[in-house]
Amino acid sequence: MTNLPDIQDTEPEIKIKINRVGVNNVELPFWLALQKGASTQIVAKAEMLCELNPRKRGISMSRFLRTLQPYLRKPIRRTVLESILKDFIENLETNLASIKFDFKMPIQIESPLSGNSFPQFYKCSFRSDYIYGKFHFYESVRVQYSAYCPCSAALCKARGQGFPHNQRAFADVVVETDTKARIWLEEIIDLVVDSVKTIPYPIIKRNDEAYIAGIASVYPQFVEDSIRGISSKLRVKKYIKDWFVKCTHEESIHTSNAVAINWKGVEGGFNENTYI
């Protein structure tokens, strides 16, 4: 059986470089390092890709998973991802490799007044690229909040009747830090929460609901207000090399959603084509 042909190593009929080829939708467990020093086991969906030169017909798709196997017992962090990609480069005989983990991170959220605590899951991702000897590491989170419409509030106040409408809203944030710097996923979440103020809770009682409604009335916000607030907090973090934000307000009185997109503006960095 050792003499079976390896068709993938033969030359293709059409000799064109393939920019990215690999596997995705790979479910796997991994350990996530947390800001407070502990770690938790997460189930993620992974995508692993590499560049394929023009004279090679294909790659060994299972080689991605075999390379990843010994890392499944280690907490995933920037340095570990860099090691994984270097192994991809060597094992797949390529100059470019990338890996992305999509997962949900649990955080205990406590109700503001009643003190009820319950886990809330945040959609997150790690993405790393190793391109011709240069390593990049990106972190992204999605944070839900609510948006109390300033226009609706002003109209109700002017008329002396009615109730301003609220919108379920989401902030998607992607950051790239400098080589020696680190930002935790929890820090990104806290940055968004500190900006928008109006967040949901898994468990609330009546006193919590009254408190949350009061906060919303103090901080009414259009989608433009939300993204400006988040952007301003990202801008002052000098160790964040690049960032991209997308805010989506799911309208309650319109059939459309309100969307705002912003990025730092680094040359060659995130732009309007950044994928979230």
C-alpha positions in Angstrom: 0.0 0.0 0.0 3.0 2.3 0.3 3.5 2.4 -3.4 0.0 3.9 -4.2 0.2 6.9 -6.5 -0.2 10.4 -5.1 -2.2 12.2 -7.8 -2.2 15.5 -5.9 1.6 15.8 -6.5 1.2 15.5 -10.3 1.2 18.5 -12.6 -2.2 20.0 -13.5 -3.3 20.3 -17.1 -3.9 24.1 -16.6 -0.9 25.5 -14.8 -2.4 28.5 -12.8 -1.7 29.4 -9.3 -4.6 29.1 -6.8 -4.7 31.9 -4.3 -6.5 30.0 -1.6 -7.5 26.3 -1.3 -8.3 24.3 1.8 -11.1 23.2 4.1 -13.8 24.9 6.1 -16.7 24.1 8.4 -14.4 21.9 10.4 -15.9 21.4 13.9 -13.3 21.0 16.6 -12.8 21.6 20.4 -10.1 24.0 21.6 -9.1 25.7 24.8 -9.7 29.5 24.9 -7.5 31.5 27.2 -9.5 34.1 29.2 -8.5 37.5 30.4 -8.7 36.6 34.1 -6.2 33.8 33.8 -8.4 30.8 33.4 -9.3 28.9 30.2 -12.4 27.3 28.9 -13.1 24.6 26.3 -14.9 25.9 23.3 -16.3 24.2 20.2 -15.4 26.1 17.1 -15.8 25.9 13.3 -12.5 26.3 11.6 -11.3 27.3 8.1 -7.8 26.5 7.0 -6.4 27.7 3.6 -3.1 27.9 1.8 -1.7 29.0 -1.6 -1.1 26.4 -4.3 1.6 26.8 -6.8 0.9 26.4 -10.6 2.8 23.1 -11.0 1.0 21.2 -8.2 -2.5 19.7 -8.9 -3.8 19.6 -5.4 -3.1 19.5 -1.7 -3.7 16.9 1.0 -6.7 18.3 2.7 -6.3 16.0 5.8 -2.8 17.4 6.3 -4.4 20.6 7.7 -6.2 18.5 10.4 -3.2 16.3 11.1 -1.1 19.4 11.6 -3.7 20.9 14.0 -4.1 17.7 16.1 -1.3 18.4 18.7 -2.5 21.9 19.2 -6.0 21.0 20.3 -4.8 20.5 23.9 -3.2 24.0 24.2 -5.0 27.3 25.0 -5.3 29.1 21.7 -3.5 32.5 21.6 -1.5 34.6 19.2 1.8 32.7 19.6 0.1 29.3 19.2 -1.6 30.4 16.0 1.7 31.6 14.6 3.2 28.1 15.3 0.3 26.4 13.6 0.7 28.5 10.5 4.4 27.9 10.3 3.7 24.1 10.5 1.1 24.6 7.7 3.7 26.3 5.6 6.2 23.5 6.1 3.8 20.5 5.8 1.8 21.8 2.8 4.9 23.2 1.1 3.4 26.6 0.5 4.3 30.3 1.0 1.0 31.4 2.4 -1.4 29.9 4.9 -4.4 31.1 7.0 -6.6 29.8 9.8 -9.9 31.1 11.2 -11.8 29.9 14.3 -15.5 31.0 14.7 -16.8 30.3 18.1 -19.1 31.6 20.9 -17.4 32.8 24.2 -19.5 32.6 27.4 -19.4 35.5 29.9 -21.3 35.7 33.1 -23.6 38.7 33.0 -25.2 40.0 36.1 -28.5 41.9 36.2 -27.9 45.6 37.1 -30.0 45.7 40.3 -31.4 42.2 41.2 -28.0 40.5 40.9 -29.2 37.5 38.8 -26.2 36.0 36.9 -26.4 33.9 33.8 -24.0 33.1 30.9 -24.3 35.2 27.7 -22.6 33.9 24.6 -20.7 36.3 22.3 -19.9 35.5 18.7 -16.2 35.8 18.3 -13.4 34.8 15.9 -9.7 34.5 15.6 -8.1 34.8 12.2 -4.4 34.5 11.4 -2.5 34.8 8.1 1.1 33.9 7.4 2.0 35.5 4.1 5.6 35.2 2.7 7.1 35.3 6.2 4.8 38.0 7.7 2.3 37.1 10.4 -1.0 38.8 11.0 -3.5 38.1 13.8 -7.1 39.5 13.9 -9.8 39.2 16.6 -13.4 40.0 16.1 -16.5 40.1 18.3 -20.2 40.8 17.9 -21.9 42.8 20.8 -25.7 43.2 21.0 -27.1 46.4 22.4 -30.4 48.4 22.1 -30.8 51.8 20.4 -33.5 54.2 21.7 -34.3 56.4 18.7 -33.5 60.1 19.4 -35.9 61.3 16.6 -38.8 59.2 18.0 -38.0 60.4 21.5 -38.1 64.1 20.4 -41.4 63.7 18.5 -43.1 62.0 21.5 -41.8 64.8 23.8 -43.0 67.5 21.4 -46.5 66.0 21.1 -46.7 65.0 24.8 -47.7 61.5 24.0 -46.5 58.2 22.6 -43.5 55.9 23.3 -40.2 56.2 21.5 -39.3 53.0 19.7 -36.3 50.9 20.5 -34.1 48.9 18.0 -32.2 45.7 18.6 -28.7 46.6 17.5 -25.3 44.8 16.9 -21.7 46.1 16.7 -19.3 43.9 14.8 -15.7 44.8 15.6 -12.4 43.5 14.1 -9.0 44.5 15.5 -5.4 43.9 14.6 -2.9 44.7 17.4 0.8 45.5 17.1 3.2 42.6 17.2 4.1 42.9 20.9 0.7 44.0 22.1 -2.4 42.1 23.1 -6.1 42.9 23.5 -8.4 40.4 25.0 -11.8 39.6 23.5 -13.3 40.7 26.8 -11.6 44.1 26.5 -13.2 44.6 23.0 -16.6 43.7 24.4 -16.2 46.1 27.4 -15.1 48.9 25.0 -18.3 48.6 23.0 -20.5 48.3 26.1 -18.9 51.4 27.7 -19.6 53.3 24.5 -23.3 52.3 23.8 -24.4 51.8 27.4 -27.6 50.1 26.5 -27.0 46.4 26.7 -29.4 43.4 27.1 -29.3 41.0 30.1 -30.2 37.3 30.2 -32.3 37.7 33.3 -34.1 40.8 34.5 -36.7 41.6 37.1 -39.0 44.6 37.2 -36.5 46.8 39.0 -33.9 45.9 36.4 -36.3 46.7 33.6 -37.1 50.1 35.0 -33.3 50.8 35.4 -32.5 49.7 31.8 -35.3 51.8 30.4 -33.9 54.8 32.3 -30.4 54.3 30.9 -31.9 54.0 27.4 -33.7 57.4 27.8 -30.4 59.1 28.8 -28.5 57.6 25.9 -30.7 57.7 22.8 -28.6 57.0 19.7 -28.8 56.8 15.9 -26.6 54.2 14.2 -24.2 57.1 13.4 -24.0 57.9 17.1 -23.2 54.3 18.0 -20.4 53.9 15.5 -18.8 57.3 16.3 -18.7 56.4 20.0 -17.1 53.0 19.4 -14.7 54.4 16.8 -13.5 57.2 19.1 -12.6 54.6 21.8 -10.8 52.4 19.4 -8.8 55.4 18.0 -7.2 56.2 21.4 -5.9 52.6 21.8 -2.4 53.2 20.3 -1.5 49.5 20.5 -4.4 48.6 18.1 -2.7 48.7 14.7 -6.0 48.6 12.7 -9.7 48.3 13.3 -13.0 47.9 11.5 -16.5 48.5 12.9 -20.0 47.7 11.5 -23.1 48.8 13.4 -26.5 47.4 12.5 -29.8 48.7 14.0 -32.7 46.4 13.2 -35.5 48.9 12.7 -38.8 48.4 14.5 -40.9 50.8 12.4 -39.2 50.3 9.1 -38.8 47.3 6.9 -35.1 48.1 6.4 -32.1 48.1 8.8 -29.9 51.1 9.5 -26.2 50.3 8.9 -22.9 52.3 9.5 -19.4 51.1 8.7 -16.1 52.7 9.8 -12.4 51.8 9.7 -9.1 53.3 10.9 -7.8 54.1 7.5 -4.4 52.3 7.6 -2.7 52.1 4.2 -3.2 48.5 3.0 -5.4 47.8 6.0 -9.1 47.3 6.6 -11.4 49.0 4.1 -14.9 48.9 2.7 -14.2 45.4 1.4 -13.4 43.9 4.8 -15.5 40.9 5.4 -17.6 40.4 8.5 
